[in-house]
């Protein structure tokens, strides 16, 4: 009897070891595929620099980004002001550094709002179907008929400017994409064998949706979140450029491009520096999103 218990314990130990080894090998596969391309590593480094700059902006900025000095306005890049000064004497580099906070906050909050509402609506629509699915998807179709930037512009104009309203407006404009994706994932998942088994065991709908369906739909959602972060930052820059986004004296890359537009012939750095920052950040999120797609795609297991 004692020997039998020992054999059972050894078998359980071997099973746990094999399970842990499978997890480790899966992580190694993900890491190998994700970091298998230099462009993905480049995008990942840019995102890390963006987060680091946003967190430590007060320590990295050489000047107060809101301090005006009319006697030193429109200076060209120099040892004192590395990117020069704007039309009212504010240090461009300092405003660029603080602008990372605005861009990152808008991207994270707007995408978070869109993912929360879009995933919830898509999960409910795909799981229950029927008249509820019809109503939700017709509303989503109506929103998707309007281009995302125009939709964000409409909601931003209705809510007014300011950081909070811009994040809400961009979040609402991104909801249809998440809803459509989640609904499609749910429709392809809810008839799987393990879902039918959960039904037969008496699990309620909420448990099945949150415990079994949602976790299996996360990989494409993670990729979409990464790609939409860059889109949200680009949308905020566009709204700020036309004067609907972050109100002065707030630091936003889009408004900095607009402010420097009138001085392109005198000091092109005023527009080129924030414009280049927007381009690099959006490119970085797109590259990382592509890397995540390759690493999370089960069809690519074993590649690289």
N, C-alpha and C positions, 0 to 999 in steps of 0.2 A: 504493500500500500504506500509505504514511504517512497519506494522507488518510482511508483507511478506518479506521485505528486512532483517528484524531482523532474521527471520527464516532461510533465505539463509545464512546469516553470521554465525549463530550458526552451521548450517550443515557443512559449510566450515571449521569452527574451529574444529568441531568433527572429520572431515576427516583428517585434519592435525595432530591432536592429535593421532589418531589411526595409521597414517603412521609413526609418530615419535616413538610410542610405539613398532611398528613392528620392526623398525630399532634397537631399544634398545634391544628388546628380541633376535633379530638375533645376535647381538654382544655378548650378554650374553651366547647364545648357543655356539658360536664360542669359546669364552673364556673358557667355561666349558669343551668342548670337547678337545680343544688344551692343556689345563693344567690339563687334567684328568689323565695323567700318569706321574709318577715320572721320567721316563727315558727322556721324552720330556722336562720336567723342567730342568733336568740335562744338556741336550744339549743346551737349551736356555741360561742357566747361563754360560756355556763354551763360547758360541758365544759372549755374552755380555762382558765377561772377555777379549776375543780376541780383540774386538773393543776398549775397554777401554785401553788395553795395547798398541795397535797400535797408538792411539791418544796421549797418555801421555808417550810414550817410552822415550823421553829425560829426563823426570822427574823420571821415574821408574828405568832406567838403572843406576847402581852404577858407571860404568866406560864408557869411550869412547870405543865403540865396535871395532874401527879400530886402537886403540893405541897398539903398539907392545912393549913387554918387554921381550927380550930374556933371561934375567936373572931369570925370573919367569915362564918359559914355563913348560907345562905339570904338573902343580900343581894339587893335589887332592883337592876335596871340603874342604873348611875351612871357618872360620868366616870372613876372608878377601875376599875370592872368593868362593861364596856359591856352585857353580858348577865347580870350578877349572878353569884352563886356558888351552888354546890349545897349539899347537906345537911352536907358535911364541909369546906366552905370552899374548894373548888377552883373556879378561874375557868372559867365555862361557855364563854366565847368561845375560850379556849385549848384546851379539850377538844374543842370543835366543829372548830377548825382542824386539830388532830391527827387527828380522826376521819376527815377526808378521805383520809388515808393508808390507813387501814384499809379504807374503802369502795372506794377505787380499786384497792388491792392484791387484795382479795377478788374484785372484778369481773373484773379482767384475768386473774388466775391461774385462777379457777374457769372462766371462759369459754374460756381457753386449753386447759385440761385437757379440757373437754367437746368443743371443736372438734377437738382432736387425735384423741381416741379415737372420737368420733362420725363424723367425716369418714372416718377409716380404715376403720371397720366398714362404713359405707355404701358406700364405694368398692369394697371387697372383695365385699360382698353383691350390689351391683348389677352388677358386672362379671362375676363368675364364675357367679352364679345357682345353680340346682340345690339340692342338699341343704344346701350351705353357706348359701345365701340363706335357706332355710327355717329353719334353726337360729337364725341371727342375728336374723331378723325376729320369730320367736316370742319370743325373749328381750326384744327391744325392745318388743313388744306387751305383755308382762307388766309391764315398767317403766312404760309409758305408761298402763296401767290405774290407776296410783296417781297422784294429783295431785302436781305438782312440789314444792310446799312440804312436803307430807306425806312424800314420798320423801326430800327433804333432811333433814327432821326425823328420820326413821328412821336414815339413815346417820350423822347427827351424833350421835345418841344411842348408836349402836354404836361409833363411833370416839372419842367423848368430845369435850369442848369444846376451845377453843384455836383460834388463827388458822389453823394448817395443816390441822387436821382439818375445820374449817368449809369451807375452800376445796375440799378433796377431796370433801366431802359434797355441796356445791352443784354442783361439776363433774360428779359422777356423775348427779345428778338432771337435768342438762341434756343428757346424752349422747343420749337417744332422739330429741330434736328434730333434732339435727345428722345423726344416722344416717338418719332418715326422709327428710330433705331431700336429702342427698347421694345416697341410693339412687335417688330419683326423678329427679334430674338425670343420673345415670349411665345409667339406663334410656332416657332420651330422647336421650342423646348417643352411646352406644356403637355405634349402627348408622348414624351419619353417614358420608358419603362419605370424609371425610378419615381417619376411623378405619379404614375398610375399606382405604384406600390404605396406611395404615401397616402393617396386617396383611400386605398383599401384598408390601410391601418387606422383610418379615422382622423387623419390630420385635417385641421380646418384650413380654410382658404388663405387666411393671413399667414399662417405658419408655412404653408406650401410656397406662397409667393416670396416671403422674406428668407426662408431657410433653404429652399431648394432651387427656385427659379432664379432669383436675383443673383446669388453668387456665381451661377453658371453663365450669366450674361455680362459679367464684369470686364473680361478682357477687351471686347470691342469698345465698351464704355470708357475704359482707361485711355485707350488710344484716342478716342474722340475728345475727351477732356483735354489731353495734351495739345491736340491740334487746335481746339477752340480757344485755348489760352492765348495763343498768338493772334487769333482772329479778334478776340475781345480787346486786346491791346491795340491792334490796328484800328478797330472801330472807334475806340476812345480817342485815338490820335486824330482820326478824321473829324469826329464831332468837335474836338477842341480846336482843330484848325479852322473850322467855319464859325467858331465863337459860341457853340451851344454847350460845349463840354465844361471843363474845369474853369471856373471864373478866376480872373486875376485877383490877387497876386499869386494864386496857386501855381505850383510848378507842374506843368504837363508838357510832354514832348510835342504834341500836336500844336498847342498854342505857341510854343517856342518857334516851331517852323513858320507859323503864320506871322509872328512878330518879326522874324528875320527876313521875311519875304521882301519887304520894302527896302532892304539894305543889301540885296544880293550883289550889286555892283561894287559897293563899298567894303563889305565884310561878309563874304559868302559863308563863313564858318557859322554864323548865327543860325542859319537854316540847315546847313549840311550836317552839323554835329548831331542835333536831335533826329534829323532824318535818317542818318546812318545808324543811330542807336535803335530806332524803330525797325529798320530793315534787319539788323543783326538779331534782335530779340525774336521777331516773328519767324525769321529763317531758322533760328535755334529750336524753337518749339516745334516747327514742322519737321525738322530733322530728327528730333527726339521722338516725335510721334510716329514717324516712319520706322525708327528703330524698335519702338515698343510693339508696333504692329507685327514686325517680323519675328520678334522674340516671343510674342504671345500667341502667334498663329500655330495651332496644333499641326497643320499640314507641313510646317517647316521644321518639325522636330528632327534632330539628327543632322541638320544642315550646319555647315561651318564647324 
